Amino acid sequence: MYIQYMEKIMSALAESNRLNIIELLRDGPLTVGEVAEQLQLRQPQVSKHLRVLSDAGLVEVEPIANRRIYKLRPQPLMKLDAWLESYRQVWEEKFDRLDDYLVKLQEKEDEE
């Protein structure tokens, strides 16, 4: 279930327009029209992208009269960051081993 959740988030973020929308919403809530204007996209396109982001839990909508205000939900991104943290530890260990290896090579060259 957890992997499916991560897959849904990453799939939503994989499309460049949706990633751009996330970047815009990082600075604060926006209407569909404001997003469309800033990204120079048509409103129906933006609405479809926002629906995908909403289905993935990345944004939430607040209807005010006939306007829809979208804002970023940090929780899914925090879960994605936590999932990636386990991979960061692997990368760091590999970089530490590489660093140790390079230091040994340098010491060997200095001895010669």
Buried (B, 14 or more C-beta within 10 A) or exposed (E): EEEEBBEBBEEBBEEEBBBBBBEBBEEEBBBBEBBBEBBEBEEEEBBBBBEBBBEBBBBEBEEEEEEBBBEBBEEBBEBBEEBEEEEEEEEEEEEEEEEEEEEEEEEEEEEE
